[in-house]
Amino acid sequence: MAEIKRHENETTPSALRRFTKRVQQAGVLSRARKIQFKSRKLSDYKKRKNALRRIARRKEIEKLQKLGKINKER
């Protein structure tokens, strides 16, 4: 946790600037944003569904390549 002590005769905006700089250096905000926008893991069902979709797409591309309708790019 970032913490500062206000110096004698220091203005509030000056102390706030020092605090903000200390928070940025500590990386508090970046860690909080990473946690806030963290995405959940895919369920097994969705992983399986995506894998089957990829396999079907790959088979379709291979079929079209054999028929000469698309060029081999890879």
PDB file of N, CA, C and O in Angstrom:
ATOM      1  N   MET A   1       0.843  -1.181   0.000  1.00  0.00           N
ATOM      2  CA  MET A   1       0.000   0.000   0.000  1.00  0.00           C
ATOM      3  C   MET A   1       0.878   1.230   0.000  1.00  0.00           C
ATOM      4  O   MET A   1       1.827   1.319   0.779  1.00  0.00           O
ATOM      5  N   ALA A   2       0.575   2.169  -0.857  1.00  0.00           N
ATOM      6  CA  ALA A   2       1.335   3.413  -0.942  1.00  0.00           C
ATOM      7  C   ALA A   2       0.911   4.340   0.193  1.00  0.00           C
ATOM      8  O   ALA A   2      -0.274   4.525   0.470  1.00  0.00           O
ATOM      9  N   GLU A   3       1.919   4.910   0.836  1.00  0.00           N
ATOM     10  CA  GLU A   3       1.623   5.776   1.968  1.00  0.00           C
ATOM     11  C   GLU A   3       2.643   6.909   1.987  1.00  0.00           C
ATOM     12  O   GLU A   3       3.830   6.689   1.748  1.00  0.00           O
ATOM     13  N   ILE A   4       2.174   8.122   2.273  1.00  0.00           N
ATOM     14  CA  ILE A   4       3.081   9.260   2.416  1.00  0.00           C
ATOM     15  C   ILE A   4       2.706  10.020   3.680  1.00  0.00           C
ATOM     16  O   ILE A   4       1.580   9.930   4.170  1.00  0.00           O
ATOM     17  N   LYS A   5       3.664  10.759   4.189  1.00  0.00           N
ATOM     18  CA  LYS A   5       3.391  11.656   5.315  1.00  0.00           C
ATOM     19  C   LYS A   5       3.601  13.071   4.807  1.00  0.00           C
ATOM     20  O   LYS A   5       4.586  13.370   4.132  1.00  0.00           O
ATOM     21  N   ARG A   6       2.677  13.913   5.139  1.00  0.00           N
ATOM     22  CA  ARG A   6       2.718  15.299   4.665  1.00  0.00           C
ATOM     23  C   ARG A   6       3.837  16.051   5.380  1.00  0.00           C
ATOM     24  O   ARG A   6       3.937  16.022   6.607  1.00  0.00           O
ATOM     25  N   HIS A   7       4.678  16.727   4.592  1.00  0.00           N
ATOM     26  CA  HIS A   7       5.780  17.506   5.163  1.00  0.00           C
ATOM     27  C   HIS A   7       5.253  18.812   5.745  1.00  0.00           C
ATOM     28  O   HIS A   7       4.134  19.239   5.458  1.00  0.00           O
ATOM     29  N   GLU A   8       6.078  19.425   6.559  1.00  0.00           N
ATOM     30  CA  GLU A   8       5.693  20.728   7.107  1.00  0.00           C
ATOM     31  C   GLU A   8       5.589  21.737   5.973  1.00  0.00           C
ATOM     32  O   GLU A   8       6.389  21.706   5.037  1.00  0.00           O
ATOM     33  N   ASN A   9       4.627  22.613   6.051  1.00  0.00           N
ATOM     34  CA  ASN A   9       4.397  23.665   5.064  1.00  0.00           C
ATOM     35  C   ASN A   9       4.164  23.124   3.644  1.00  0.00           C
ATOM     36  O   ASN A   9       4.387  23.842   2.670  1.00  0.00           O
ATOM     37  N   GLU A  10       3.722  21.880   3.519  1.00  0.00           N
ATOM     38  CA  GLU A  10       3.443  21.317   2.197  1.00  0.00           C
ATOM     39  C   GLU A  10       1.961  21.501   1.891  1.00  0.00           C
ATOM     40  O   GLU A  10       1.106  21.255   2.741  1.00  0.00           O
ATOM     41  N   THR A  11       1.673  21.929   0.685  1.00  0.00           N
ATOM     42  CA  THR A  11       0.281  22.132   0.301  1.00  0.00           C
ATOM     43  C   THR A  11      -0.382  20.785   0.013  1.00  0.00           C
ATOM     44  O   THR A  11       0.284  19.785  -0.257  1.00  0.00           O
ATOM     45  N   THR A  12      -1.693  20.794   0.079  1.00  0.00           N
ATOM     46  CA  THR A  12      -2.451  19.564  -0.179  1.00  0.00           C
ATOM     47  C   THR A  12      -2.257  19.075  -1.615  1.00  0.00           C
ATOM     48  O   THR A  12      -2.043  17.877  -1.806  1.00  0.00           O
ATOM     49  N   PRO A  13      -2.320  19.939  -2.636  1.00  0.00           N
ATOM     50  CA  PRO A  13      -2.090  19.447  -4.001  1.00  0.00           C
ATOM     51  C   PRO A  13      -0.705  18.819  -4.185  1.00  0.00           C
ATOM     52  O   PRO A  13      -0.546  17.844  -4.920  1.00  0.00           O
ATOM     53  N   SER A  14       0.291  19.393  -3.506  1.00  0.00           N
ATOM     54  CA  SER A  14       1.642  18.845  -3.606  1.00  0.00           C
ATOM     55  C   SER A  14       1.703  17.446  -2.989  1.00  0.00           C
ATOM     56  O   SER A  14       2.311  16.537  -3.554  1.00  0.00           O
ATOM     57  N   ALA A  15       1.071  17.284  -1.833  1.00  0.00           N
ATOM     58  CA  ALA A  15       1.043  15.975  -1.183  1.00  0.00           C
ATOM     59  C   ALA A  15       0.271  14.971  -2.039  1.00  0.00           C
ATOM     60  O   ALA A  15       0.652  13.805  -2.137  1.00  0.00           O
ATOM     61  N   LEU A  16      -0.804  15.429  -2.650  1.00  0.00           N
ATOM     62  CA  LEU A  16      -1.600  14.561  -3.517  1.00  0.00           C
ATOM     63  C   LEU A  16      -0.787  14.117  -4.732  1.00  0.00           C
ATOM     64  O   LEU A  16      -0.876  12.962  -5.149  1.00  0.00           O
ATOM     65  N   ARG A  17       0.002  15.026  -5.298  1.00  0.00           N
ATOM     66  CA  ARG A  17       0.869  14.669  -6.431  1.00  0.00           C
ATOM     67  C   ARG A  17       1.895  13.615  -6.018  1.00  0.00           C
ATOM     68  O   ARG A  17       2.135  12.659  -6.756  1.00  0.00           O
ATOM     69  N   ARG A  18       2.494  13.784  -4.855  1.00  0.00           N
ATOM     70  CA  ARG A  18       3.470  12.801  -4.372  1.00  0.00           C
ATOM     71  C   ARG A  18       2.809  11.444  -4.151  1.00  0.00           C
ATOM     72  O   ARG A  18       3.381  10.407  -4.486  1.00  0.00           O
ATOM     73  N   PHE A  19       1.612  11.454  -3.591  1.00  0.00           N
ATOM     74  CA  PHE A  19       0.883  10.212  -3.355  1.00  0.00           C
ATOM     75  C   PHE A  19       0.556   9.510  -4.677  1.00  0.00           C
ATOM     76  O   PHE A  19       0.735   8.299  -4.810  1.00  0.00           O
ATOM     77  N   THR A  20       0.074  10.289  -5.650  1.00  0.00           N
ATOM     78  CA  THR A  20      -0.272   9.723  -6.958  1.00  0.00           C
ATOM     79  C   THR A  20       0.952   9.096  -7.605  1.00  0.00           C
ATOM     80  O   THR A  20       0.866   8.010  -8.177  1.00  0.00           O
ATOM     81  N   LYS A  21       2.086   9.772  -7.518  1.00  0.00           N
ATOM     82  CA  LYS A  21       3.319   9.256  -8.092  1.00  0.00           C
ATOM     83  C   LYS A  21       3.733   7.961  -7.391  1.00  0.00           C
ATOM     84  O   LYS A  21       4.171   7.016  -8.047  1.00  0.00           O
ATOM     85  N   ARG A  22       3.600   7.913  -6.090  1.00  0.00           N
ATOM     86  CA  ARG A  22       3.955   6.721  -5.319  1.00  0.00           C
ATOM     87  C   ARG A  22       3.052   5.544  -5.685  1.00  0.00           C
ATOM     88  O   ARG A  22       3.517   4.409  -5.786  1.00  0.00           O
ATOM     89  N   VAL A  23       1.759   5.816  -5.885  1.00  0.00           N
ATOM     90  CA  VAL A  23       0.812   4.758  -6.272  1.00  0.00           C
ATOM     91  C   VAL A  23       1.179   4.214  -7.649  1.00  0.00           C
ATOM     92  O   VAL A  23       1.143   3.003  -7.866  1.00  0.00           O
ATOM     93  N   GLN A  24       1.530   5.096  -8.579  1.00  0.00           N
ATOM     94  CA  GLN A  24       1.904   4.653  -9.921  1.00  0.00           C
ATOM     95  C   GLN A  24       3.177   3.816  -9.890  1.00  0.00           C
ATOM     96  O   GLN A  24       3.274   2.813 -10.597  1.00  0.00           O
ATOM     97  N   GLN A  25       4.141   4.210  -9.088  1.00  0.00           N
ATOM     98  CA  GLN A  25       5.390   3.468  -8.994  1.00  0.00           C
ATOM     99  C   GLN A  25       5.167   2.098  -8.364  1.00  0.00           C
ATOM    100  O   GLN A  25       5.832   1.130  -8.733  1.00  0.00           O
ATOM    101  N   ALA A  26       4.244   2.010  -7.426  1.00  0.00           N
ATOM    102  CA  ALA A  26       3.976   0.745  -6.754  1.00  0.00           C
ATOM    103  C   ALA A  26       3.182  -0.212  -7.647  1.00  0.00           C
ATOM    104  O   ALA A  26       3.171  -1.417  -7.397  1.00  0.00           O
ATOM    105  N   GLY A  27       2.518   0.307  -8.683  1.00  0.00           N
ATOM    106  CA  GLY A  27       1.754  -0.536  -9.597  1.00  0.00           C
ATOM    107  C   GLY A  27       0.415  -0.980  -9.042  1.00  0.00           C
ATOM    108  O   GLY A  27      -0.130  -1.996  -9.475  1.00  0.00           O
ATOM    109  N   VAL A  28      -0.120  -0.234  -8.092  1.00  0.00           N
ATOM    110  CA  VAL A  28      -1.384  -0.597  -7.454  1.00  0.00           C
ATOM    111  C   VAL A  28      -2.532  -0.569  -8.458  1.00  0.00           C
ATOM    112  O   VAL A  28      -3.339  -1.497  -8.508  1.00  0.00           O
ATOM    113  N   LEU A  29      -2.604   0.492  -9.256  1.00  0.00           N
ATOM    114  CA  LEU A  29      -3.715   0.632 -10.199  1.00  0.00           C
ATOM    115  C   LEU A  29      -3.662  -0.415 -11.300  1.00  0.00           C
ATOM    116  O   LEU A  29      -4.693  -0.963 -11.690  1.00  0.00           O
ATOM    117  N   SER A  30      -2.457  -0.696 -11.804  1.00  0.00           N
ATOM    118  CA  SER A  30      -2.366  -1.686 -12.884  1.00  0.00           C
ATOM    119  C   SER A  30      -2.794  -3.063 -12.384  1.00  0.00           C
ATOM    120  O   SER A  30      -3.460  -3.799 -13.112  1.00  0.00           O
ATOM    121  N   ARG A  31      -2.425  -3.422 -11.159  1.00  0.00           N
ATOM    122  CA  ARG A  31      -2.860  -4.712 -10.598  1.00  0.00           C
ATOM    123  C   ARG A  31      -4.370  -4.745 -10.408  1.00  0.00           C
ATOM    124  O   ARG A  31      -5.009  -5.764 -10.670  1.00  0.00           O
ATOM    125  N   ALA A  32      -4.935  -3.646  -9.957  1.00  0.00           N
ATOM    126  CA  ALA A  32      -6.386  -3.592  -9.741  1.00  0.00           C
ATOM    127  C   ALA A  32      -7.137  -3.722 -11.059  1.00  0.00           C
ATOM    128  O   ALA A  32      -8.174  -4.382 -11.116  1.00  0.00           O
ATOM    129  N   ARG A  33      -6.627  -3.102 -12.117  1.00  0.00           N
ATOM    130  CA  ARG A  33      -7.284  -3.202 -13.423  1.00  0.00           C
ATOM    131  C   ARG A  33      -7.187  -4.613 -13.981  1.00  0.00           C
ATOM    132  O   ARG A  33      -8.137  -5.100 -14.594  1.00  0.00           O
ATOM    133  N   LYS A  34      -6.049  -5.276 -13.778  1.00  0.00           N
ATOM    134  CA  LYS A  34      -5.902  -6.653 -14.244  1.00  0.00           C
ATOM    135  C   LYS A  34      -6.921  -7.555 -13.568  1.00  0.00           C
ATOM    136  O   LYS A  34      -7.512  -8.419 -14.215  1.00  0.00           O
ATOM    137  N   ILE A  35      -7.126  -7.363 -12.294  1.00  0.00           N
ATOM    138  CA  ILE A  35      -8.081  -8.182 -11.555  1.00  0.00           C
ATOM    139  C   ILE A  35      -9.501  -7.860 -11.988  1.00  0.00           C
ATOM    140  O   ILE A  35     -10.324  -8.764 -12.129  1.00  0.00           O
ATOM    141  N   GLN A  36      -9.800  -6.585 -12.200  1.00  0.00           N
ATOM    142  CA  GLN A  36     -11.151  -6.154 -12.546  1.00  0.00           C
ATOM    143  C   GLN A  36     -11.599  -6.729 -13.881  1.00  0.00           C
ATOM    144  O   GLN A  36     -12.747  -7.152 -14.014  1.00  0.00           O
ATOM    145  N   PHE A  37     -10.711  -6.751 -14.871  1.00  0.00           N
ATOM    146  CA  PHE A  37     -11.097  -7.164 -16.210  1.00  0.00           C
ATOM    147  C   PHE A  37     -10.640  -8.574 -16.549  1.00  0.00           C
ATOM    148  O   PHE A  37     -10.563  -8.930 -17.725  1.00  0.00           O
ATOM    149  N   LYS A  38     -10.337  -9.374 -15.550  1.00  0.00           N
ATOM    150  CA  LYS A  38      -9.883 -10.738 -15.790  1.00  0.00           C
ATOM    151  C   LYS A  38     -11.046 -11.565 -16.330  1.00  0.00           C
ATOM    152  O   LYS A  38     -12.151 -11.532 -15.789  1.00  0.00           O
ATOM    153  N   SER A  39     -10.783 -12.303 -17.398  1.00  0.00           N
ATOM    154  CA  SER A  39     -11.855 -13.100 -17.990  1.00  0.00           C
ATOM    155  C   SER A  39     -11.874 -14.502 -17.359  1.00  0.00           C
ATOM    156  O   SER A  39     -10.854 -15.016 -16.902  1.00  0.00           O
ATOM    157  N   ARG A  40     -13.051 -15.085 -17.354  1.00  0.00           N
ATOM    158  CA  ARG A  40     -13.198 -16.415 -16.780  1.00  0.00           C
ATOM    159  C   ARG A  40     -12.673 -17.461 -17.757  1.00  0.00           C
ATOM    160  O   ARG A  40     -12.551 -17.204 -18.955  1.00  0.00           O
ATOM    161  N   LYS A  41     -12.366 -18.636 -17.231  1.00  0.00           N
ATOM    162  CA  LYS A  41     -11.918 -19.731 -18.074  1.00  0.00           C
ATOM    163  C   LYS A  41     -13.113 -20.303 -18.812  1.00  0.00           C
ATOM    164  O   LYS A  41     -14.237 -20.288 -18.310  1.00  0.00           O
ATOM    165  N   LEU A  42     -12.851 -20.818 -20.032  1.00  0.00           N
ATOM    166  CA  LEU A  42     -13.914 -21.424 -20.810  1.00  0.00           C
ATOM    167  C   LEU A  42     -14.330 -22.755 -20.188  1.00  0.00           C
ATOM    168  O   LEU A  42     -13.506 -23.483 -19.635  1.00  0.00           O
ATOM    169  N   SER A  43     -15.602 -23.052 -20.288  1.00  0.00           N
ATOM    170  CA  SER A  43     -16.088 -24.339 -19.787  1.00  0.00           C
ATOM    171  C   SER A  43     -15.621 -25.442 -20.727  1.00  0.00           C
ATOM    172  O   SER A  43     -15.232 -25.173 -21.863  1.00  0.00           O
ATOM    173  N   ASP A  44     -15.660 -26.674 -20.253  1.00  0.00           N
ATOM    174  CA  ASP A  44     -15.249 -27.803 -21.079  1.00  0.00           C
ATOM    175  C   ASP A  44     -16.120 -27.908 -22.323  1.00  0.00           C
ATOM    176  O   ASP A  44     -15.629 -28.240 -23.402  1.00  0.00           O
ATOM    177  N   TYR A  45     -17.402 -27.627 -22.178  1.00  0.00           N
ATOM    178  CA  TYR A  45     -18.330 -27.686 -23.304  1.00  0.00           C
ATOM    179  C   TYR A  45     -17.907 -26.713 -24.406  1.00  0.00           C
ATOM    180  O   TYR A  45     -17.871 -27.076 -25.582  1.00  0.00           O
ATOM    181  N   LYS A  46     -17.586 -25.474 -24.019  1.00  0.00           N
ATOM    182  CA  LYS A  46     -17.206 -24.471 -25.010  1.00  0.00           C
ATOM    183  C   LYS A  46     -15.857 -24.801 -25.643  1.00  0.00           C
ATOM    184  O   LYS A  46     -15.659 -24.567 -26.835  1.00  0.00           O
ATOM    185  N   LYS A  47     -14.922 -25.346 -24.847  1.00  0.00           N
ATOM    186  CA  LYS A  47     -13.634 -25.741 -25.410  1.00  0.00           C
ATOM    187  C   LYS A  47     -13.836 -26.809 -26.473  1.00  0.00           C
ATOM    188  O   LYS A  47     -13.254 -26.739 -27.556  1.00  0.00           O
ATOM    189  N   ARG A  48     -14.666 -27.802 -26.157  1.00  0.00           N
ATOM    190  CA  ARG A  48     -14.942 -28.888 -27.088  1.00  0.00           C
ATOM    191  C   ARG A  48     -15.607 -28.361 -28.364  1.00  0.00           C
ATOM    192  O   ARG A  48     -15.248 -28.747 -29.477  1.00  0.00           O
ATOM    193  N   LYS A  49     -16.583 -27.470 -28.172  1.00  0.00           N
ATOM    194  CA  LYS A  49     -17.321 -26.900 -29.297  1.00  0.00           C
ATOM    195  C   LYS A  49     -16.381 -26.118 -30.214  1.00  0.00           C
ATOM    196  O   LYS A  49     -16.464 -26.245 -31.436  1.00  0.00           O
ATOM    197  N   ASN A  50     -15.497 -25.316 -29.642  1.00  0.00           N
ATOM    198  CA  ASN A  50     -14.538 -24.546 -30.432  1.00  0.00           C
ATOM    199  C   ASN A  50     -13.563 -25.460 -31.167  1.00  0.00           C
ATOM    200  O   ASN A  50     -13.214 -25.205 -32.320  1.00  0.00           O
ATOM    201  N   ALA A  51     -13.125 -26.526 -30.496  1.00  0.00           N
ATOM    202  CA  ALA A  51     -12.202 -27.463 -31.132  1.00  0.00           C
ATOM    203  C   ALA A  51     -12.872 -28.143 -32.326  1.00  0.00           C
ATOM    204  O   ALA A  51     -12.255 -28.289 -33.381  1.00  0.00           O
ATOM    205  N   LEU A  52     -14.121 -28.557 -32.166  1.00  0.00           N
ATOM    206  CA  LEU A  52     -14.843 -29.202 -33.267  1.00  0.00           C
ATOM    207  C   LEU A  52     -15.049 -28.235 -34.433  1.00  0.00           C
ATOM    208  O   LEU A  52     -14.975 -28.633 -35.595  1.00  0.00           O
ATOM    209  N   ARG A  53     -15.303 -26.983 -34.122  1.00  0.00           N
ATOM    210  CA  ARG A  53     -15.477 -25.964 -35.160  1.00  0.00           C
ATOM    211  C   ARG A  53     -14.173 -25.773 -35.935  1.00  0.00           C
ATOM    212  O   ARG A  53     -14.189 -25.660 -37.161  1.00  0.00           O
ATOM    213  N   ARG A  54     -13.037 -25.738 -35.220  1.00  0.00           N
ATOM    214  CA  ARG A  54     -11.737 -25.601 -35.885  1.00  0.00           C
ATOM    215  C   ARG A  54     -11.452 -26.789 -36.798  1.00  0.00           C
ATOM    216  O   ARG A  54     -10.973 -26.618 -37.919  1.00  0.00           O
ATOM    217  N   ILE A  55     -11.750 -27.995 -36.311  1.00  0.00           N
ATOM    218  CA  ILE A  55     -11.514 -29.203 -37.101  1.00  0.00           C
ATOM    219  C   ILE A  55     -12.368 -29.188 -38.364  1.00  0.00           C
ATOM    220  O   ILE A  55     -11.883 -29.511 -39.448  1.00  0.00           O
ATOM    221  N   ALA A  56     -13.634 -28.815 -38.228  1.00  0.00           N
ATOM    222  CA  ALA A  56     -14.533 -28.769 -39.381  1.00  0.00           C
ATOM    223  C   ALA A  56     -14.052 -27.731 -40.393  1.00  0.00           C
ATOM    224  O   ALA A  56     -14.079 -27.982 -41.598  1.00  0.00           O
ATOM    225  N   ARG A  57     -13.618 -26.581 -39.916  1.00  0.00           N
ATOM    226  CA  ARG A  57     -13.132 -25.521 -40.804  1.00  0.00           C
ATOM    227  C   ARG A  57     -11.885 -25.989 -41.552  1.00  0.00           C
ATOM    228  O   ARG A  57     -11.745 -25.740 -42.750  1.00  0.00           O
ATOM    229  N   ARG A  58     -10.978 -26.670 -40.841  1.00  0.00           N
ATOM    230  CA  ARG A  58      -9.752 -27.168 -41.453  1.00  0.00           C
ATOM    231  C   ARG A  58     -10.069 -28.195 -42.544  1.00  0.00           C
ATOM    232  O   ARG A  58      -9.463 -28.177 -43.615  1.00  0.00           O
ATOM    233  N   LYS A  59     -11.027 -29.094 -42.265  1.00  0.00           N
ATOM    234  CA  LYS A  59     -11.423 -30.098 -43.259  1.00  0.00           C
ATOM    235  C   LYS A  59     -12.032 -29.433 -44.498  1.00  0.00           C
ATOM    236  O   LYS A  59     -11.759 -29.849 -45.624  1.00  0.00           O
ATOM    237  N   GLU A  60     -12.840 -28.421 -44.292  1.00  0.00           N
ATOM    238  CA  GLU A  60     -13.468 -27.704 -45.406  1.00  0.00           C
ATOM    239  C   GLU A  60     -12.409 -27.026 -46.278  1.00  0.00           C
ATOM    240  O   GLU A  60     -12.505 -27.056 -47.505  1.00  0.00           O
ATOM    241  N   ILE A  61     -11.416 -26.425 -45.662  1.00  0.00           N
ATOM    242  CA  ILE A  61     -10.341 -25.758 -46.401  1.00  0.00           C
ATOM    243  C   ILE A  61      -9.550 -26.774 -47.202  1.00  0.00           C
ATOM    244  O   ILE A  61      -9.226 -26.535 -48.366  1.00  0.00           O
ATOM    245  N   GLU A  62      -9.236 -27.906 -46.590  1.00  0.00           N
ATOM    246  CA  GLU A  62      -8.501 -28.947 -47.306  1.00  0.00           C
ATOM    247  C   GLU A  62      -9.297 -29.448 -48.509  1.00  0.00           C
ATOM    248  O   GLU A  62      -8.727 -29.692 -49.572  1.00  0.00           O
ATOM    249  N   LYS A  63     -10.604 -29.601 -48.348  1.00  0.00           N
ATOM    250  CA  LYS A  63     -11.477 -30.055 -49.427  1.00  0.00           C
ATOM    251  C   LYS A  63     -11.468 -29.061 -50.588  1.00  0.00           C
ATOM    252  O   LYS A  63     -11.366 -29.452 -51.751  1.00  0.00           O
ATOM    253  N   LEU A  64     -11.576 -27.769 -50.259  1.00  0.00           N
ATOM    254  CA  LEU A  64     -11.561 -26.735 -51.290  1.00  0.00           C
ATOM    255  C   LEU A  64     -10.202 -26.658 -51.993  1.00  0.00           C
ATOM    256  O   LEU A  64     -10.134 -26.384 -53.191  1.00  0.00           O
ATOM    257  N   GLN A  65      -9.125 -26.899 -51.244  1.00  0.00           N
ATOM    258  CA  GLN A  65      -7.799 -26.880 -51.849  1.00  0.00           C
ATOM    259  C   GLN A  65      -7.654 -28.036 -52.836  1.00  0.00           C
ATOM    260  O   GLN A  65      -7.080 -27.863 -53.912  1.00  0.00           O
ATOM    261  N   LYS A  66      -8.171 -29.215 -52.479  1.00  0.00           N
ATOM    262  CA  LYS A  66      -8.090 -30.366 -53.368  1.00  0.00           C
ATOM    263  C   LYS A  66      -8.902 -30.144 -54.636  1.00  0.00           C
ATOM    264  O   LYS A  66      -8.522 -30.603 -55.713  1.00  0.00           O
ATOM    265  N   LEU A  67     -10.021 -29.439 -54.504  1.00  0.00           N
ATOM    266  CA  LEU A  67     -10.844 -29.142 -55.672  1.00  0.00           C
ATOM    267  C   LEU A  67     -10.270 -27.999 -56.511  1.00  0.00           C
ATOM    268  O   LEU A  67     -10.722 -27.761 -57.631  1.00  0.00           O
ATOM    269  N   GLY A  68      -9.275 -27.293 -55.970  1.00  0.00           N
ATOM    270  CA  GLY A  68      -8.630 -26.199 -56.691  1.00  0.00           C
ATOM    271  C   GLY A  68      -9.396 -24.896 -56.607  1.00  0.00           C
ATOM    272  O   GLY A  68      -9.138 -23.981 -57.389  1.00  0.00           O
ATOM    273  N   LYS A  69     -10.330 -24.790 -55.682  1.00  0.00           N
ATOM    274  CA  LYS A  69     -11.115 -23.561 -55.567  1.00  0.00           C
ATOM    275  C   LYS A  69     -10.381 -22.468 -54.795  1.00  0.00           C
ATOM    276  O   LYS A  69     -10.658 -21.282 -54.972  1.00  0.00           O
ATOM    277  N   ILE A  70      -9.447 -22.872 -53.942  1.00  0.00           N
ATOM    278  CA  ILE A  70      -8.611 -21.889 -53.239  1.00  0.00           C
ATOM    279  C   ILE A  70      -7.158 -22.336 -53.338  1.00  0.00           C
ATOM    280  O   ILE A  70      -6.875 -23.527 -53.469  1.00  0.00           O
ATOM    281  N   ASN A  71      -6.234 -21.370 -53.274  1.00  0.00           N
ATOM    282  CA  ASN A  71      -4.814 -21.664 -53.359  1.00  0.00           C
ATOM    283  C   ASN A  71      -4.276 -22.053 -51.993  1.00  0.00           C
ATOM    284  O   ASN A  71      -4.787 -21.614 -50.963  1.00  0.00           O
ATOM    285  N   LYS A  72      -3.251 -22.873 -51.996  1.00  0.00           N
ATOM    286  CA  LYS A  72      -2.575 -23.205 -50.745  1.00  0.00           C
ATOM    287  C   LYS A  72      -1.733 -22.007 -50.337  1.00  0.00           C
ATOM    288  O   LYS A  72      -0.859 -21.570 -51.085  1.00  0.00           O
ATOM    289  N   GLU A  73      -1.993 -21.487 -49.166  1.00  0.00           N
ATOM    290  CA  GLU A  73      -1.260 -20.317 -48.692  1.00  0.00           C
ATOM    291  C   GLU A  73      -0.137 -20.715 -47.761  1.00  0.00           C
ATOM    292  O   GLU A  73       0.806 -19.949 -47.561  1.00  0.00           O
ATOM    293  N   ARG A  74      -0.224 -21.892 -47.194  1.00  0.00           N
ATOM    294  CA  ARG A  74       0.782 -22.306 -46.207  1.00  0.00           C
ATOM    295  C   ARG A  74       1.573 -23.469 -46.673  1.00  0.00           C
ATOM    296  O   ARG A  74       2.460 -23.939 -45.959  1.00  0.00           O
TER     297      ARG A  74
END
